[in-house]
């Protein structure tokens, strides 16, 4: 999903030398993206292929789960259980 949004923004902005950076809190995902020697199950292989076609391996970075803003929603629901249930 991040890659789809990144590609759409790059196409719309039309700025020279624009470089996207993608963040993930999954070391497994980074391993899949950077691994060129291992074969994956079809589901994973298809997604890795799309990522490699539309971005560079170096564009993908690791972020600790605690620092990942994408996890703020579920994290807040745990602390405010009356509102979220």
DSSP file (Angstrom, degrees, kcal/mol; ACC not computed):
  #  RESIDUE AA STRUCTURE BP1 BP2  ACC     N-H-->O    O-->H-N    N-H-->O    O-->H-N    TCO  KAPPA ALPHA  PHI   PSI    X-CA   Y-CA   Z-CA
    1    1 A X     >        0   0    0      0, 0.0     4,-2.3     0, 0.0     5,-0.2   0.000 360.0 360.0 360.0 -41.9    0.0    0.0    0.0
    2    2 A X  H  >  +     0   0    0      1,-0.2     4,-2.7     2,-0.2     5,-0.2   0.902 360.0  50.6 -59.9 -40.5    2.8    2.4    0.8
    3    3 A X  H  > S+     0   0    0      2,-0.2     4,-2.7     1,-0.2    -1,-0.2   0.900 108.0  52.0 -66.4 -40.5    4.4    1.8   -2.6
    4    4 A X  H  > S+     0   0    0      2,-0.2     4,-2.1     1,-0.2    -2,-0.2   0.930 113.2  44.3 -61.0 -45.7    1.1    2.4   -4.4
    5    5 A X  H  X S+     0   0    0     -4,-2.3     4,-2.6     2,-0.2    -2,-0.2   0.912 113.2  51.8 -65.7 -42.3    0.7    5.8   -2.6
    6    6 A X  H  X S+     0   0    0     -4,-2.7     4,-2.4    -5,-0.2    -2,-0.2   0.913 110.4  47.6 -60.5 -44.0    4.3    6.7   -3.2
    7    7 A X  H  X S+     0   0    0     -4,-2.7     4,-2.1     2,-0.2    -1,-0.2   0.893 112.0  50.4 -65.2 -39.6    4.1    6.0   -6.9
    8    8 A X  H  X S+     0   0    0     -4,-2.1     4,-2.2    -5,-0.2    -2,-0.2   0.921 111.9  47.5 -64.5 -43.4    0.9    8.0   -7.2
    9    9 A X  H  X S+     0   0    0     -4,-2.6     4,-2.9     1,-0.2     5,-0.3   0.909 110.5  51.7 -64.9 -41.9    2.5   10.9   -5.4
   10   10 A X  H  X S+     0   0    0     -4,-2.4     4,-1.6     1,-0.2     5,-0.3   0.896 111.7  47.7 -61.1 -39.7    5.6   10.8   -7.5
   11   11 A X  H  < S+     0   0    0     -4,-2.1    -1,-0.2     1,-0.2    -2,-0.2   0.882 116.6  42.9 -68.5 -38.3    3.4   10.8  -10.7
   12   12 A X  H  < S+     0   0    0     -4,-2.2    -2,-0.2     1,-0.2    -1,-0.2   0.882 113.8  48.6 -76.4 -39.0    1.3   13.7   -9.4
   13   13 A X  H  < S-     0   0    0     -4,-2.9    -2,-0.2    -5,-0.2    -1,-0.2   0.875  81.1-165.2 -71.9 -36.9    4.1   15.9   -8.0
   14   14 A X     <  +     0   0    0     -4,-1.6     2,-0.5    -5,-0.3    -3,-0.1   0.916  27.3 156.4  50.1  52.9    6.3   15.6  -11.1
   15   15 A X    >   -     0   0    0     -5,-0.3     3,-1.1     1,-0.0    -1,-0.2  -0.920  44.2-115.7-110.2 130.8    9.4   16.9   -9.4
   16   16 A X  T 3  S+     0   0    0     -2,-0.5    -1,-0.0     1,-0.2     0, 0.0  -0.331  95.2  12.3 -64.5 145.6   12.8   16.0  -10.7
   17   17 A X  T 3  S+     0   0    0      1,-0.2     2,-0.4    -2,-0.0    -1,-0.2   0.747  82.9 163.5  60.7  28.1   15.0   13.9   -8.4
   18   18 A X    <   -     0   0    0     -3,-1.1     2,-0.5    -8,-0.1    -1,-0.2  -0.659  16.0-170.0 -77.2 126.9   12.2   13.0   -6.1
   19   19 A X        -     0   0    0     -2,-0.4     2,-0.3     2,-0.0    -1,-0.0  -0.980   8.0-149.8-122.4 127.3   13.2   10.0   -3.9
   20   20 A X        -     0   0    0     -2,-0.5     2,-0.4     2,-0.0   -13,-0.0  -0.660   3.1-155.6 -92.5 149.5   10.7    8.2   -1.7
   21   21 A X        -     0   0    0     -2,-0.3     2,-0.4    39,-0.0    39,-0.2  -0.994   7.3-158.5-123.5 133.0   11.6    6.5    1.5
   22   22 A X  E     -a   60   0A   0     37,-3.2    39,-3.0    -2,-0.4     2,-0.4  -0.913   5.4-154.7-114.5 137.2    9.4    3.7    2.8
   23   23 A X  E     +a   61   0A   0     -2,-0.4     2,-0.3    37,-0.2    39,-0.2  -0.897  14.3 174.0-115.7 139.5    9.3    2.6    6.5
   24   24 A X  E     -a   62   0A   0     37,-2.1    39,-2.1    -2,-0.4    41,-0.0  -0.995  30.0-151.6-140.7 147.1    8.4   -0.8    7.9
   25   25 A X  S    S+     0   0    0     -2,-0.3     2,-0.6    37,-0.2    40,-0.2   0.155  75.7  94.5 -99.7  18.8    8.6   -2.2   11.4
   26   26 A X     >  -     0   0    0      1,-0.1     4,-1.6    38,-0.1     5,-0.1  -0.929  51.2-172.0-114.5 112.2    9.0   -5.7   10.0
   27   27 A X  H  > S+     0   0    0     -2,-0.6     4,-2.0     1,-0.2    -1,-0.1   0.790  90.3  61.8 -68.8 -25.9   12.6   -7.0    9.7
   28   28 A X  H  > S+     0   0    0      2,-0.2     4,-2.5     1,-0.2    -1,-0.2   0.915 102.1  50.0 -64.2 -42.8   11.1  -10.0    7.8
   29   29 A X  H  > S+     0   0    0      1,-0.2     4,-2.6     2,-0.2    -2,-0.2   0.924 110.1  49.8 -62.3 -44.4    9.8   -7.6    5.1
   30   30 A X  H  X S+     0   0    0     -4,-1.6     4,-2.1     1,-0.2    -1,-0.2   0.882 110.3  51.9 -61.6 -37.0   13.2   -6.0    4.7
   31   31 A X  H  X S+     0   0    0     -4,-2.0     4,-1.4     2,-0.2    -2,-0.2   0.911 109.6  48.7 -64.6 -42.7   14.7   -9.4    4.4
   32   32 A X  H  < S+     0   0    0     -4,-2.5     3,-0.3     1,-0.2    -2,-0.2   0.934 112.6  48.2 -61.1 -46.2   12.3  -10.4    1.7
   33   33 A X  H  < S+     0   0    0     -4,-2.6    -2,-0.2     1,-0.2    -1,-0.2   0.887 117.1  40.5 -65.1 -39.8   12.9   -7.2   -0.3
   34   34 A X  H  < S+     0   0    0     -4,-2.1     2,-0.5    -5,-0.2    -1,-0.2   0.637  92.1  98.6 -86.7 -13.5   16.7   -7.5   -0.1
   35   35 A X     <  +     0   0    0     -4,-1.4    -4,-0.0    -3,-0.3     0, 0.0  -0.645  36.9 166.1 -81.4 119.3   17.0  -11.2   -0.6
   36   36 A X  S    S+     0   0    0     -2,-0.5    -1,-0.2     1,-0.1    -4,-0.0   0.488  70.0  54.4-107.1  -7.0   17.8  -12.1   -4.2
   37   37 A X  S    S+     0   0    0      2,-0.0     2,-0.3     0, 0.0    -1,-0.1   0.695  90.6  76.8-103.3 -20.7   18.8  -15.7   -3.8
   38   38 A X        -     0   0    0     -6,-0.1     2,-0.3     1,-0.0    -3,-0.0  -0.693  69.5-134.6 -98.0 144.5   15.8  -17.3   -2.1
   39   39 A X        -     0   0    0     -2,-0.3     2,-0.2     1,-0.0     3,-0.1  -0.739  23.2-156.3 -92.9 144.8   12.5  -18.3   -3.7
   40   40 A X        -     0   0    0     -2,-0.3     6,-0.0     1,-0.1    -8,-0.0  -0.724  28.7 -84.2-116.3 164.9    9.3  -17.4   -1.9
   41   41 A X     >  -     0   0    0     -2,-0.2     4,-3.1     1,-0.1     5,-0.2  -0.318  54.0-101.5 -60.6 155.6    5.8  -18.7   -1.9
   42   42 A X  H  > S+     0   0    0      1,-0.2     4,-2.6     2,-0.2     5,-0.2   0.865 119.7  53.2 -52.6 -46.5    3.7  -17.1   -4.7
   43   43 A X  H  > S+     0   0    0      1,-0.2     4,-1.5     2,-0.2    -1,-0.2   0.939 116.5  37.8 -56.9 -50.4    1.9  -14.6   -2.5
   44   44 A X  H  > S+     0   0    0     -3,-0.2     4,-2.7     1,-0.2     5,-0.2   0.911 114.5  55.5 -68.2 -43.1    5.1  -13.2   -1.1
   45   45 A X  H  X S+     0   0    0     -4,-3.1     4,-2.3     1,-0.2    -2,-0.2   0.886 106.5  51.1 -59.3 -40.7    7.0  -13.5   -4.4
   46   46 A X  H  X S+     0   0    0     -4,-2.6     4,-1.9    -5,-0.2    -1,-0.2   0.904 113.0  44.7 -65.1 -41.6    4.4  -11.4   -6.2
   47   47 A X  H  X S+     0   0    0     -4,-1.5     4,-2.3    -5,-0.2    -2,-0.2   0.897 112.6  50.7 -70.5 -39.7    4.5   -8.6   -3.7
   48   48 A X  H  X S+     0   0    0     -4,-2.7     4,-2.5     1,-0.2    -2,-0.2   0.904 109.0  53.0 -63.2 -40.2    8.3   -8.6   -3.5
   49   49 A X  H  X S+     0   0    0     -4,-2.3     4,-2.1    -5,-0.2    -2,-0.2   0.923 109.1  48.6 -61.4 -44.6    8.5   -8.4   -7.3
   50   50 A X  H  X S+     0   0    0     -4,-1.9     4,-1.9     1,-0.2    -1,-0.2   0.911 111.8  49.8 -61.6 -42.1    6.1   -5.3   -7.3
   51   51 A X  H  X S+     0   0    0     -4,-2.3     4,-1.2     1,-0.2    -2,-0.2   0.920 112.3  47.0 -63.2 -43.5    8.2   -3.6   -4.7
   52   52 A X  H  < S+     0   0    0     -4,-2.5    -1,-0.2     1,-0.2    -2,-0.2   0.832 111.9  51.1 -69.0 -31.9   11.5   -4.3   -6.5
   53   53 A X  H  < S+     0   0    0     -4,-2.1    -1,-0.2    -5,-0.2    -2,-0.2   0.872 120.1  32.9 -71.9 -36.0   10.0   -3.1   -9.8
   54   54 A X  H  < S+     0   0    0     -4,-1.9     2,-0.3    -5,-0.2    -2,-0.2   0.424 125.0  23.9-106.2   0.4    8.7    0.2   -8.4
   55   55 A X  S  < S-     0   0    0     -4,-1.2     2,-0.3    -5,-0.1    -1,-0.0  -0.969  76.0-107.1-153.7 168.1   11.3    1.1   -5.8
   56   56 A X    >   -     0   0    0     -2,-0.3     3,-1.4     1,-0.1     4,-0.3  -0.714  27.0-121.8 -98.2 154.3   14.8    0.4   -4.8
   57   57 A X  G >  S+     0   0    0     -2,-0.3     3,-1.6     1,-0.3    -1,-0.1   0.873 113.5  59.7 -58.8 -37.4   15.9   -1.8   -2.0
   58   58 A X  G 3  S+     0   0    0      1,-0.3    -1,-0.3   -37,-0.0   -24,-0.0   0.642  91.6  68.7 -69.5 -13.1   17.7    1.2   -0.4
   59   59 A X  G <  S+     0   0    0     -3,-1.4   -37,-3.2   -38,-0.1     2,-0.5   0.615  84.8  85.9 -78.4 -12.2   14.4    3.1   -0.2
   60   60 A X  E <   +a   22   0A   0     -3,-1.6     2,-0.3    -4,-0.3   -37,-0.2  -0.802  59.3 178.9 -98.1 127.1   13.2    0.7    2.5
   61   61 A X  E     -a   23   0A   0    -39,-3.0   -37,-2.1    -2,-0.5     2,-0.4  -0.853  25.3-117.5-126.5 158.1   14.1    1.5    6.1
   62   62 A X  E     -a   24   0A   0     -2,-0.3     2,-0.4   -39,-0.2   -37,-0.2  -0.767  25.0-175.9 -97.1 140.7   13.4   -0.1    9.4
   63   63 A X        -     0   0    0    -39,-2.1     5,-0.1    -2,-0.4    -2,-0.0  -0.999  32.7-109.4-132.5 136.2   11.5    1.7   12.2
   64   64 A X    >>  -     0   0    0     -2,-0.4     3,-1.3     1,-0.1     4,-0.7  -0.334  28.9-120.4 -60.3 143.6   10.9    0.3   15.7
   65   65 A X  G >4 S+     0   0    0      1,-0.3     3,-1.0   -40,-0.2     6,-0.2   0.867 113.0  57.7 -54.9 -39.6    7.3   -0.7   16.3
   66   66 A X  G 34 S+     0   0    0      1,-0.2    -1,-0.3   -41,-0.0    -2,-0.1   0.768 110.7  43.5 -64.3 -24.8    7.1    1.8   19.2
   67   67 A X  G <4 S+     0   0    0     -3,-1.3     2,-0.6     3,-0.0    -1,-0.2   0.484  86.3 110.0 -97.2  -5.2    8.0    4.6   16.9
   68   68 A X    X<  -     0   0    0     -3,-1.0     3,-1.7    -4,-0.7     4,-0.2  -0.617  54.3-159.2 -78.8 112.5    5.8    3.6   14.0
   69   69 A X  G >  S+     0   0    0     -2,-0.6     3,-1.4     1,-0.3     4,-0.4   0.737  87.9  70.2 -65.3 -20.8    2.9    6.1   13.7
   70   70 A X  G 3  S+     0   0    0      1,-0.3     4,-0.3     2,-0.1     3,-0.3   0.736  96.6  53.5 -66.7 -20.5    0.9    3.5   11.7
   71   71 A X  G <> S+     0   0    0     -3,-1.7     4,-1.9    -6,-0.2    -1,-0.3   0.422  81.3  93.0 -92.7   0.8    0.5    1.6   15.0
   72   72 A X  H <> S+     0   0    0     -3,-1.4     4,-2.6     2,-0.2     5,-0.2   0.894  80.9  55.5 -63.0 -40.7   -0.8    4.6   17.0
   73   73 A X  H  > S+     0   0    0     -4,-0.4     4,-1.9    -3,-0.3    -1,-0.2   0.968 112.2  39.0 -58.8 -58.7   -4.5    3.7   16.3
   74   74 A X  H  > S+     0   0    0     -4,-0.3     4,-1.3     1,-0.2    -1,-0.2   0.864 115.5  54.4 -61.5 -34.6   -4.4    0.1   17.7
   75   75 A X  H  X S+     0   0    0     -4,-1.9     4,-1.0     1,-0.2     3,-0.2   0.914 108.6  48.2 -65.6 -42.1   -2.1    1.2   20.5
   76   76 A X  H  X S+     0   0    0     -4,-2.6     4,-1.6     1,-0.2     3,-0.2   0.854 104.2  60.6 -67.3 -34.5   -4.6    3.9   21.6
   77   77 A X  H  < S+     0   0    0     -4,-1.9     7,-0.3     1,-0.2    -1,-0.2   0.860 101.2  54.3 -62.3 -34.6   -7.5    1.6   21.5
   78   78 A X  H >< S+     0   0    0     -4,-1.3     3,-0.5    -3,-0.2    -1,-0.2   0.870 111.3  43.9 -66.5 -35.4   -5.9   -0.6   24.1
   79   79 A X  H 3< S+     0   0    0     -4,-1.0    -1,-0.2     1,-0.2    -2,-0.2   0.699 119.0  42.2 -85.4 -18.2   -5.5    2.3   26.5
   80   80 A X  T >X S+     0   0    0     -4,-1.6     4,-1.6     1,-0.1     3,-0.8  -0.516  70.5 159.9-122.4  62.7   -9.0    3.7   25.9
   81   81 A X  H <>  +     0   0    0     -3,-0.5     4,-1.1     1,-0.3    -1,-0.1   0.770  66.6  58.8 -63.4 -30.0  -10.9    0.5   25.9
   82   82 A X  H 34 S+     0   0    0      1,-0.2    -1,-0.3     2,-0.2    -2,-0.1   0.863 109.5  43.7 -68.6 -34.8  -14.4    2.0   26.7
   83   83 A X  H <4 S+     0   0    0     -3,-0.8    -2,-0.2     1,-0.2    -1,-0.2   0.883 115.3  46.8 -76.7 -39.1  -14.3    4.2   23.6
   84   84 A X  H  <        0   0    0     -4,-1.6    -1,-0.2    -7,-0.3    -2,-0.2   0.600 360.0 360.0 -84.6 -11.9  -13.0    1.6   21.1
   85   85 A X     <        0   0    0     -4,-1.1    -1,-0.2    -5,-0.2    -2,-0.1   0.464 360.0 360.0-102.4 360.0  -15.3   -1.3   22.0
